[in-house]
Amino acid sequence: MCGRYTIVPKSSKGKSKAAKLVEKYLKEDHYNAAPSQALPVVTNDQPDKLQFFSWGLQPFWAKDAKAVKRAINARAETLAEKASFRSLLRSKRCLVPADGFFEWQVTEQGKVPYRILLKSEELFTFAGLYDEWVDKGTGEVLHSFTIITTEANEVVKPIHDRMPVMLSPEAEELWLDEHEPQLLSLLVPYRPSEMKAYPVSPLVNSPLNNVPEVLNSL
């Protein structure tokens, strides 16, 4: 799964359109982005705009805010089988900009957090789905998203058996393309030769710690 990630605009460079939008419009540093927070996304509906949606998918059909558990992740292998995700795959796809993510390795001494990122340390995006939920009592609209995960590659596997789907700049364009027929073929582990991982401070264990020290290597 993916339950925490980073996006720090002043240090995140990249070649894609999403990277340029982040560089231009994102002002807040997210050293420890966590579920329920409003975080930047780029949708297939408005691909030239950086929007801020709540992390944790609230499906449009939910009767109220607590009717269902909000999904922070969606498994790539079952997207086409689950009705709620299948419809979003067709019409509500998004990019979730990031420059790294965290996973916890289980050891005899306890769980050790690792930060996982590109060797270039450039910004990339996760493949995501989003939805729009309306509170029938107040009329309030909630936009929310989920991050798609796949099996771990050789870099992540020693730490965790799942990883988020990371998209190259070329794959980003295809993911947002309404007419792309091979969407599921994009949802595969990222090239391990371009990635690295290192253990970080246990500060990351609390989402309240949105500080640069979270990224420090042990």
C-alpha positions in Angstrom: 0.0 0.0 0.0 1.0 3.7 0.0 0.0 5.6 3.1 2.5 8.5 3.1 4.5 10.5 0.6 6.4 13.7 0.0 6.1 16.7 -2.4 8.4 19.6 -1.8 8.0 22.1 -4.7 11.2 24.1 -4.1 13.3 21.0 -4.5 11.2 19.0 -6.9 12.2 19.3 -10.6 10.8 17.3 -13.4 10.2 17.2 -17.2 6.4 16.6 -17.3 3.5 19.0 -17.5 2.5 18.0 -13.9 6.0 19.0 -12.7 5.7 22.4 -14.3 2.2 22.9 -12.7 3.6 22.0 -9.3 6.6 24.3 -9.7 4.3 27.2 -10.6 1.3 26.7 -8.3 2.2 24.6 -5.3 3.4 26.8 -2.4 3.2 24.5 0.6 5.8 21.8 1.4 4.5 18.4 2.1 7.2 16.4 3.9 4.7 13.9 5.3 1.6 13.9 3.1 -1.1 11.8 4.8 -4.7 10.5 4.2 -7.5 13.1 4.6 -5.2 16.0 3.7 -6.0 18.2 0.7 -3.2 17.4 -1.8 -2.4 18.4 -5.4 -3.7 16.4 -8.3 -4.1 16.9 -12.1 -7.2 15.4 -13.6 -8.1 14.2 -17.0 -11.0 16.6 -17.0 -8.8 19.6 -16.3 -5.2 18.6 -17.4 -3.8 22.1 -17.4 -4.8 22.9 -13.8 -3.4 21.9 -10.4 -6.3 21.1 -8.1 -6.4 20.1 -4.4 -8.4 17.0 -3.5 -8.7 15.0 -0.2 -6.7 11.8 -0.1 -9.0 8.9 0.5 -11.7 8.2 -2.1 -15.2 9.1 -1.0 -17.5 7.4 -3.7 -20.3 9.5 -5.1 -22.9 7.0 -4.0 -22.1 7.0 -0.3 -25.1 8.1 1.8 -23.1 10.2 4.2 -19.5 11.0 5.1 -19.1 7.9 7.3 -21.1 5.4 5.3 -18.0 3.8 3.8 -14.3 3.6 4.7 -12.5 5.9 2.3 -10.0 4.1 0.1 -6.5 5.6 0.1 -5.3 2.9 -2.3 -6.8 0.8 -5.2 -5.2 -2.4 -6.4 -4.3 -2.3 -10.1 -5.0 -6.0 -10.5 -8.7 -5.6 -9.5 -9.6 -2.2 -10.9 -11.5 -3.6 -13.9 -13.4 -6.0 -11.7 -14.8 -3.7 -9.0 -17.8 -1.6 -10.3 -16.9 1.5 -8.3 -13.3 1.6 -9.6 -14.2 0.4 -13.1 -16.4 3.4 -13.8 -13.7 5.8 -12.5 -11.1 4.1 -14.7 -13.2 5.1 -17.7 -13.9 8.7 -16.7 -12.1 10.0 -13.6 -8.4 9.5 -13.8 -5.8 11.7 -12.2 -2.1 12.3 -11.6 -0.8 12.6 -8.1 2.5 14.5 -8.0 5.2 13.4 -5.6 8.9 13.3 -5.2 9.1 10.3 -2.9 7.0 7.9 -0.8 7.4 6.0 2.5 7.0 2.3 3.3 7.7 0.5 6.6 10.0 -2.6 6.7 9.0 -5.1 9.4 12.1 -6.2 11.4 12.7 -8.0 14.7 13.4 -4.6 16.3 10.1 -3.1 14.9 9.0 -1.3 11.8 11.6 0.8 10.1 10.4 3.6 7.7 12.1 4.0 4.3 11.8 6.8 1.8 11.7 5.6 -1.8 12.4 8.0 -4.7 14.0 8.3 -8.1 17.8 8.3 -8.3 17.5 11.7 -10.1 15.3 12.9 -7.1 13.0 14.5 -9.7 9.3 14.8 -9.3 7.1 12.0 -10.7 3.4 11.2 -10.5 1.3 8.3 -9.1 -1.6 7.0 -11.2 -4.8 7.9 -9.4 -8.6 7.9 -9.6 -10.9 10.6 -8.2 -14.6 11.1 -7.5 -17.0 13.9 -6.5 -19.3 13.4 -3.5 -22.2 15.8 -2.6 -23.5 16.1 0.9 -27.3 16.0 0.3 -27.9 17.9 3.6 -25.6 20.9 3.0 -24.8 20.7 -0.7 -21.1 20.7 0.1 -19.0 19.0 -2.6 -16.0 16.8 -1.6 -13.4 15.9 -4.3 -11.3 13.0 -3.2 -8.7 10.6 -4.8 -7.1 7.3 -4.4 -3.6 6.1 -5.4 -3.3 2.9 -7.5 -0.9 0.3 -6.3 0.8 -2.7 -7.9 3.3 -5.4 -6.9 6.7 -4.2 -5.6 9.7 -4.0 -7.8 13.2 -5.1 -6.8 14.0 -1.9 -4.9 10.7 -1.9 -2.9 10.3 -5.6 -2.4 12.8 -6.0 0.6 10.7 -3.3 2.3 7.1 -4.0 1.3 5.2 -6.2 -1.1 3.3 -3.4 -2.7 4.2 0.0 -4.2 2.3 2.8 -5.8 2.1 3.0 -9.6 4.6 5.6 -10.7 4.3 7.1 -14.2 6.9 8.4 -16.5 6.2 11.7 -18.3 5.2 9.7 -21.4 2.9 7.5 -19.4 1.3 10.5 -17.7 0.1 11.8 -21.1 -1.4 8.4 -21.9 -3.1 8.1 -18.4 -4.9 11.4 -19.0 -5.8 10.6 -22.6 -9.6 9.8 -22.9 -8.9 7.6 -25.9 -6.1 5.5 -24.6 -7.2 1.9 -24.9 -4.4 0.3 -23.0 -4.8 2.0 -19.6 -4.2 -1.1 -17.6 -0.9 -1.8 -19.3 0.5 1.4 -17.6 -0.2 0.1 -14.1 3.0 -1.9 -13.6 6.0 -1.6 -11.3 8.4 1.3 -12.1 11.9 0.6 -13.5 14.0 -0.4 -10.4 17.2 0.8 -12.1 16.0 4.3 -11.8 15.0 4.2 -8.1 16.6 4.2 -4.7 15.6 3.8 -1.0 17.0 4.8 2.4 15.9 4.5 6.0 14.5 7.7 7.6 13.7 9.1 11.0 10.8 7.6 12.9 9.4 11.2 12.9 7.5 10.1 9.8 5.4 7.8 11.9 3.2 10.8 12.9 1.6 12.9 10.2 1.8 15.9 12.5 5.5 16.0 11.8 5.5 17.9 8.5 9.1 19.0 8.8 12.3 18.6 6.7 13.9 16.4 9.3 11.4 13.6 8.3 13.6 13.1 5.2 16.9 12.7 7.0 18.7 9.5 6.5 19.4 7.3 9.6 
